[in-house]
Each structure stands twice: as C-alpha cells, then as structure tokens.
Amino acid sequence: MLPAFGIFSEIFSTFSGKPLFGYRSMVMATMAICLISFMVWLHHFFTMGAGADVNAAFGIATSLIAVATGVKVYNWIFTMYGGTVRFETPMLWALGFLVTFVIGGMTGVLLAVPPADFLLHNSLFLVAHFHNVIIGGVLFAGFAGITFWFPKAFGFQLHEGWGKAVFWLGLSGFYVVFTPLYVAGLLGMTRRLQHYDVAAWRPWILIAAAGIAIMAAGAACQVIQLVTSIRHRQALRDEIGDPWDGRSLEWATSSPPPAFNFAVLPKVHGAEPYWQMKRRAIETQQLSSEPDYEDIELPRNSPTGFITAFFSTVAGFALVWHIWWLLGVGLVAAYAVFVWFAWRDVGHTTVPAAAVARSDRQRRRARAEWLARHPQPGEPA
C-alpha cells in the first residue's frame, strides 16, 4: 500500500495545482504505518485461541494504523481543497481510490474488534473488505500510475476517452461485485464454497455476477485503449515532456528521457524545484540560460541482476520442495554471478558533451515553443 500512497500523493498534488498539504504530517503518518504494520498481523488469527490479552493488543494496533492512514486521507482531501482540480483519468482513479479505500478502511476498523472478527472472519464480509482495500488501493493506484507516467516512459499519452471508459466501468463494476458480498457475509455466507443451497444468498450473488461482466467490459476497454493509443501515438505525442503540468523533477526531462536523464544536474531548493523553475519561466517569458554541457559517464548495462534473480528463484523452488542439491546449485550459481560482476574489468560508457547538448537543445526548443503559447495571465497569446 505504501508505494500506492506515494502514487496518489503525486497525482492529488499535480491535478489540484497545489503542493501536497501537510507534507511533514504525511511523512510521519507513513513512518507510523511502517512501524505499526509489523504489529497487526495477528488480527488474521483472532480465532486461534491466543487469549483475550493478545487479541486486545493486536486489535488496538490495528485500530491505530487506521488513525495514521486517516491522516493521509485528510492530507489528500485538503490538498484538493481550494485547488483547481482537473478531472483527468489519473485523478479519477485517485478520487475513486479515496472513496473506496475509506469504505474498506471503516470495515477494517470493524474487523479490528476481536468479537466482531470472530463472527465475520470466515464470511464474504471479510472478502469484500479485503478487496475494498486491495483493489481500491493497489490496483487503482496501478491504473492511475500507468496512465500518469506512461507518456514519460514511452513518449505518448494514453487515449483519454478510453481511459475514462475504463475508469467508470471498472469503478461501477467493482461496487456492483463487492457491495452485495457485504450483505451476503452478514447473512452468514462463508467464503470458499463450492456450492450453496440458501435461497436468501442467491440474489446478492447474481448481482455480483453482473458486476463481473461490467468489470470485464472495463478490462476490454483497457486493451482497446492501449491498442488505440499505439495506433495514434503521433497525435498523442508528448512533445515537451510535461503533459500533465507536473510539479516534480521527472517532468523536466524529455519523454522518454535520455539515458543520462538530466543534461545538467538541477539545483534543488525547496520541495518543488521544477514547479518553481516552470513558474519563473512563465513569469519572465524565457527559459534559463543554456548551461555548459560536459561529458557524462554512465555504467554499462549488465545482465547480473536478471541472472541472479533467476538462480535465486531456482533456490527458492528447491527450498519449497526440499530438493537440496538444486538449492546448492542455485546458491552457488547466484554467488558466482556476483563474484564475476565484482571482478570484471569493464569501464563506463561516455556520452560526449556534443550528444548531450544536441539532446537538451531539442528539449529546450520544444519548451520555448510551449512557453510562447503560454504567456503570463493578462497578456495576449
């Protein structure tokens, strides 16, 4: 969830046109979640007979982590308050997350009470709560993040119309699927059933089945969005590297960025250096002076990480199945790759200053053309 929270923090700030509200409290809440998350795991085992004292301790910890998460929710809400909110696809996913995750969080606080969890832990109520949190948090963050950073990675935006269709079908389908499961769980329906014979459960399961069809339509739109965006990538091209009027430093590079990222390391003063540079350029109607370009050294690409991960996977497989000879092979091979990487005599790749200058001047030319189309407020375009 924590990487998902980072994605949403970027998106709420960007599409509200404001710095993130209460940045320090946001960081403190994140650290609190990091710490308390190690002390809540037993809320999955309230029924195992550990005793009232143990259950109470973990129930309190689970409630406390909800407080830290609530701080972040208010940070995001107050970030939007007074801002100029733009309802682009990433922001729609963020707003959908906010509502869905709060609902999942409130049902989580209910399940943090051991007596309530004792009754609900094996029901569809728990299934609905879990998906409220995970889909509303992690999956929505994935969709928001892909849409948000896709142009930075590939140089063109995803189709906005199809993106909004994905969002509305995905969000509405999600609620049609999982809201009935809360009711079915409160009616006593347990999870992991092969079949059921209780007539009172049937209407709710049929509604959930209809929701699956809606979510499937959303998934189909996702595929259509990707295909359409690739086919029309020239029209969707990100020319200046900043399609969302972003606030963080990655939007200062071209899209996709060159291998060296920044032609000259930017000078960072404050929490939003790129936003400050961009506002200054609009106010003065000129870019900063061209820097002195120098050669840039880059490490050579290496397959070490991939090869080591492969042999580590082999070792993990061997541990699961107690294949000791295969475990030895995996560990020795992974270690040998590290030794080979450490002792190899391979220098760096040097990007000449002329190549750096050529790439950066092209970026600056696109920025200058954009700047000419965005005069100061009150000036004629």
N, C-alpha and C positions, 0 to 999 in steps of 0.2 A: 504493500500500500504506500510506503514512503516515496518510492520513485513516482507513483501516480500522483501523490500530493504535490511533488515538485512540478510535474507537467501542468497540473491545474493552476498552480500559483503563477506560472509564466503566462498562461492563457488568460486568466482573470485580469492580470495587470495589463497585458497587451490590448485586450479588446474592451477594457474600461477606460483606456487612455490615462491611467493613473499609476503611480508607484504602488507596490504591494503594501496594504495597510498593516501597520504594526509588525514590521519585519522582525524585530528582536523577539517579540512575543511568539511569532511564528516559529522561529528557530528554537526557542525554549520549549514550545509545545512539541516540536519534532523530537528533541532530545528526551523529553519526558516519555514520549511514546516508545522511543528506542529502549529506554530503561525499563519501563513498566511492562513492555511486551514480553520480557523474559520471565515475568511473574504472574502470567494469566493463564498459562497453558492448561492448568488443572481444571479450568471451567469446562473442559470437554469430558471430565470424568467425575462430575458431581455425584453420580450414582454408584461409584465403585466402592463405597463404604469407608472412605478415608476419615470420616468423622466430621462433626459439626464445626470444630475449630478450624480445620484445614479448609473446608468448604467456605467458611465465612471469610477467611483470609484471601482466598483466590476470588471470591465474589466481590469483595471490596476493591481488589486490584483491578478487576475487570470494569467496575464502575468508574474508577479513577482514570483509566485510559480513555474512557468516553469523555471525561472532562477535558483532557488535553486535546482530543480530536475536536470537541466543540469549540475550543479556542480557535482552531484553524478555520472552522466553518464561519465563525463570526469575522475572522480576518478577511475571508473571501467576500462575504456579504458587504462589509464596509469598504472593501476595495471598489466594488461596483457603485456604492452609494456616492452620488454627486459626480460620477464619471459620465463620459459619453460612451454608452455601451453599444457595441456593434454586434449584431446577431449573425455572425458568420458561422460556418459549420463547426470549427473548433470550439467556439463559445457556446453553441447549442449543446454540444456534448458536455461541456463543463457545467452548464445550468442543469442538464438532465442528471448529471452526477450529483449535484448539490442536493436536489430533492430526493433522489433515490437513495443516496448514501445516508441522509438524515433518517429516512424511514428505517433503513436497515440498522442504523445505529440505535434508534429507540427500541426496536425489537431486541437488539443485542443487550441493552441495559435490562430489559425484562428477563432475558435468559441468564443474566449475571446473578439473578436471585436464585440460590440453590433450590428452594422448594418449587419454584415455577419451572426451573430447568429439569427438575426430577420428573415432572409430568410431560414436558414438551420435548425432551432431548431426542427422542426417537420418532418424532412425528414430522409430518410435512411442514409444520410451522417452522421447524429448525431449517429445513431445506430452503424454504422461502427466505428466511432471514439471511442465510449464508449467501444465497445468490443475489439478494439485495445489496450486500456489501461487496462481494467479489465482482459481479458483473457491473453493478453501478459504479464501482471504484476502479478496479484494474482494467476491465475490458473497455469501459467508456474512456478511460484515460488512454488506452492504446489507440482507439479510433481518433480521439482528439489529437494525440501526439503525432500520429501518422499524417493526418491532414495538415497539421500545423507546420511540421518540419519537412514534409515531402518536397516542397519546392526548393528548400535549401539543399537537400540531398541529391535531387535529380534535375533541378533547373527548370521545372514547370509545375504549375499548380494542378491539383485535382479539381475536376469539374464540380462547381459549387452547387448546381441544381441537383445532380445525382447525389451529392454528399448530403444535402438536406433531406432528400428522399430516404437515404439510408438511416439518417438520424430519426426521423419521425416514425418510420416503420419499425426500427429497432426499439425505440423507447416505448411506443404504444404496444408492440408485441410483447415486450418484456413484462409490462404491467398486466397484460391480459393473461400471460402464462403464470406469473408467480403470485399475484394477489389472491386468486382462488385457492392457492395452496395454503395460505394462512388460514383460510376458513376451513378447508378440509383437515388441516392439522388440529385445529381447535375442536373439530367434530370427532377426533380420535383416529384419523387415518395415519398409519405409520409409514415410514419410508421402506424402500427395498421390497415392495410387494410384487409378486408375480401376477396375481390377480386379486380381485376383491368382489365381495357379494353384498356390500352395504349400499342400499339404494340412495341414501342421503348424500353419499360422496359423489355419485355419478355426475350430476350437473356441473359441479366445480371442476371435475377432471375434463369434461367435454369443453368447457370454456378454455381451460389451459391448453387443450389440444388445438383449438382455434388460434390461440396466441402463437403456438409454434409455427403455424402456417404464415402468420404475419411476420414473424422473425425470419423465416425462410425467404420471404419476399424481400426483406431488408438485406439479407445476405446476397441475394441475386442482384439487387441494385448496387451493392458494393463491387461486385465483379464488373457490372456494366460501367460503373463509374471509372474503374481502373482502365478498362479497355477504351472507353471514350476519351479519357484524358490522354492516353498514349497516342491515340489516333489524331487528336487535335493539340498535340503538345506545342506546336509552333504558335498557335493562337493563345495558349495558356502559358507561354514562356515568361519566366521571371527575369526581367531584363536588368533590374538594379540590385537584386539580392535582398530586397526588403518588401515582400508583397503584402505583409500584414501591418505595416507601420510599427515594427517591433521596437523593443526597448533594450534588449540585451545584445551583447557584443557579436554573437554569431551573425546577426543581420547586417553587420558592417562589411562582411565579405561578399564576394560574388556567389551566384548559385549555379551549379555546385561550386564550392570553394576550391581553390587550387591546393596542391599537395602541401604547400607551406602555410596555408590558412591566411596569415596576415603578411603583407609585404614588409611592413614595419610594425613591430610590437606596439599596440596602442597604449597611450598613457591613461591609466585608470585613476580617476579621482571621484570618489563617491560610489553609490550603489548602482547608478545607471549611466555609465560613461558614454555609451553610444547614444542614448537619448539626448544627453547634453550636447554632444557633438552635432547631432542632427538639428536640434533646435537652434543652435548657434549658426549653422549653415543657412537655415531658412531665414533667420533674422538678418543676417549680413548679406544674404543672397550670393554667397560664394563659398566654395569649398576651402578647406585648409590648404596651405601651400604644399606643393609637391615635396615629398621627403627625399632624402638621399638614399638611394637604393644600394644594397650590398648583397654579396653572395650569401646564399642560405644553405646551410648543411642540413641534410635530412638522413636519418638512419635508413639503411637498406631494408626492404621488405624481407621478412623471414617466415618460413612455414613452421617455426618452432612451436608456437602456441597451438596450432592445429594438430600437429603430430603428437605433442604431449597430451592434449585433451583426448585424442584417440586411444592412446595406450592407458590413460587414466580410466577411461570408460571400460576398457578391457579388464583392468584391475578391479573395478567396481563390480562388474559382472561376475568375475571369478570369486569375489568375496561373498556375493549373494548365494552362489551355488556351491561354495566350498571347493572350488577347483584350484588347489593350492599351487600346482605347477604353473597354471595360467596366470595366477596372481603374481608369481615371481617373474614371469616373462614380462607382464605389463609394467611392474615397478622398475625392473632393470632397464627396459626399453625407454620408459619415460625419463629416468635419471640419465641415461646415456645421451638422449637428445639434449638435455640441459648442459651436460659436460661439453658436447660438441659445439653448442652455441656459444658457451663461455670461452672456448679456446680458439675459435675460428678467427682468422686474421682478415677481416673484411672491413674496409673503410666506409665512409659515408658517401652519399650521393650529394653532389653540389649543384644547386640551381644557380646559374650565373645571374649577376645583377641585371643584365640586359633582359633576360627572360622574366625576372621578377618585375622589372619596370614595365615591360610590354603588357603583362597581365594586369598590373594595377592601373595602368593608364586607361586600359579598356574599361575597367570598373569605374574609374573616375569620370570618364566620358559619359557613361550611362547615368551616373549620379548628377552630373552637370545638366544633362538634358532633363532629368526629372526635376531638378531644382528650378529650372526655367519655367516649368509648368506649375510650380507651387510657390507663388510669391507670398510675401507676408500678408496677413489679414488686412484688408483695406486697400491693397494695391491691385491694379489691373493685371490680369493674367496675360 
